[in-house]
Every structure is written in C-alpha cells, then in structure tokens.
Amino acid sequence: MTNSHITLTKTEKDDLNAFFQFQLDKEAYYLAAFTSENPNDKTAYLEKYTPFLTNPTINMLTIKANDEIVGSIAKFMRGNDAEITYWIDRKFWGKGIATTALKELLRIEPIRPIYAGVAFDNYGSQKVLEKCGFIKTGQDKGFANARQTEIEEYIYKLSD
C-alpha cells in the first residue's frame, strides 16, 4: 500500500458503514480510547454521525487508498477551537496513510490554531501529529469508554 494513491472525498452516508466496521476492531478501539460507550450499536453510531455530514462546522472526509475506503478524517469545532480527528482501518496502519491524509486536510482547512487529543499510549497517532507539525502543548485526563477508566490524554496544537 506504500505509494498508493490517497484521496480525501466528502463523506457520504454509505461511508459510515465502513467507518462503523473499522471501530469494531478491538485493538483500534482500545488505542482510540475516547470512543462511544458501545461500539457494537450500529443504530447509535449512525444516529450520532449522520447529522455530522450536513453540519457546516464539521468537515468530514473519507480517506481512500486506490479508491478503497481505508479511514476517515475530520475537522470539527469544540467551543471556539478547531480540532481534528481521524481513524484508519487497522490493516492499513504503518503505511503513511494517516500522515498523508492529515497533511491534505491541513492544506484544505487553513484555520489555525488547530488541536488534536490523543491517548497517552497511542504512539502511532502521536507520531503522525508530530510529522505534520503539531507540538504537544499539554495534557488532560478524561474517561475513556474503550478502557472503562480515566486516562491521560495529550493535547497537540498546530499554530501555523
């Protein structure tokens, strides 16, 4: 999959079915940490994410590698702060897809500063953020549904 053609397309409702399947992966769910309470509830998943498709403050994109859906990436607002989130299907980890997709999102979403939160032990995501110029600026604690406990979260920021 290295040297694959990575594209970002506007997420469509049918794409949510693939995203739902990705988050069923136990290892990915654990690393994401800050997830839904019940990853197996497809109805709740679709009810949560379908409105995001038409929310003007959210830029929700589907990541494709050689026209295959391999993940999602989005810019959203939390209060007055812009944040990013992404999820790559685990079978595509370690191939540079998240880094390529994030660089493209940052090109089309010029708002700065922009933030990201990541579980303290999600080293892959920390590496992606740092490759894209994000700096670790702090930490917080939050309840991680995937782990059923409070864990440390690192806060990353991209200023320019």
N, C-alpha and C positions, 0 to 999 in steps of 0.2 A: 504494500500500500504506500510505501515511500514513493515519491514522485507522482502521486495520484493527483488528479485534478480536483481541488477543493473549491466548492462554491457555497455561497450563502443565498438562500431563497426565502421569501416571505413564508412564514409558517402557515400552512393550511390545516383545516380541522382534521383531515385524514392523517396528517403527520403526527398528530397527538397519539395515535395508536402505536406508532413505532416508539415514541418517547416513553409511553407507558411501559412497554416491554423492556426498554433499557433499564428503567429504575427498579425492575423486579430482580435484577442481578444483585445477590446478597452482598458481594464484596463492594460493588459500586455504591450501593445504598449505604453501607457502613461508612465508607470514606466520605460520601457527601454529607452525612451526619444530620444536617438540618433539613429534614425531609418531612413528608406527610406522616401522619400517625400510622396509617395502614396502607402500605404500598400496593396491596392486593385489591383494593377497592377501585375498580376502573370507573365506576359511575362517579364517585367523588373526585377522582383525578380529572375526568373530562369536565365536570361541573366547575372545578377550580380553574382550569387552564383555558377552556373555550372562550370566556369573556376577555382574556388577555389578547386574543387575536385581533380584537377591534378596539382595544384601549389605546388612545393616541399617545399615552405616556410610556408605553411599552413597545419596544422594537424587538419582536420575537422572530427569530430566524432559524431555519432548518439548515443544518450542515450536511452537505453531500460530498462524498468522495466518489469520483467517477459515476455520478448520478445515483448512487446508493445513499439512502439516509443513514448517517452514522452518528448524529447527535443534534443538539440544539444549543443555541446561544441567544442571549437577550440582554438588552439594556432596559432597566426599569428605574422608577423613582421611589425612594424611601424618604418621605418627607421632602426636603429640598435637595437631597443628594442623589446623584445618578449612580447606579450600581450595575455591575454586570454579573451574569451567572451563565454557566454552561454545563453541559453534560455530554460526554462522549460514550458511546457504546463500548463496553469494556474490551470487546475483541479488537477494537481499534486503538487502544491505549498504546503510547510509546512510539507513535508513528508521525508525530509532529502535527497532527490534525488540529488539536486544541490551540496550539500556538498560531498556526496559520489562520484559523477561524477568528481568534481573538484579534490578531493584527488587522484583519479585514474589518471586523466590527469597529475597531477603534478608528479606522480610516473613515468609515461612513457615519460614525457617531462622534462628532468633534467636541462634544460637551466635556469640559474639564473643570474641576477635578472629577474623576470617576473612581468609584470604590469597588472593592471586592472583599468578601469574607470567606475564609477557608478554615476548615478544621485543622487544629494544631498538628495532626499527624498525616495530613493529606499532602505528602511531599510532592507528588506529581503536579497537583494544581498550583502549589507554591512556586514550583519551578517554571510552569507556564506563565504565571503572572510576572515573575521576575524577568523572564526572557522578553516580555512585552513592555518592560519599563516600569512596572509597578514596584513601589517601595513599601515594605512592611512598616506601618506607622503606629501600630498599637495592637492591643488585644482586648478581648471581651470574653465573657462567659455566657453560655446560653444552653437551653435544654435541647439536646439532640435526640429527636424522636427515634432515629435509627439505632441509637445506643441506649435509650431509656435512662439517660443520666445527663447531668450538666457537664459540658466540656469547654475547653478553651478554644477560642476562635481567634485567628489572626486577621487583622484588618490591613488591607493593602490599598494604596492610593496611587493614582497616576495623575500628575499635575499638568504635564504638557504633552 
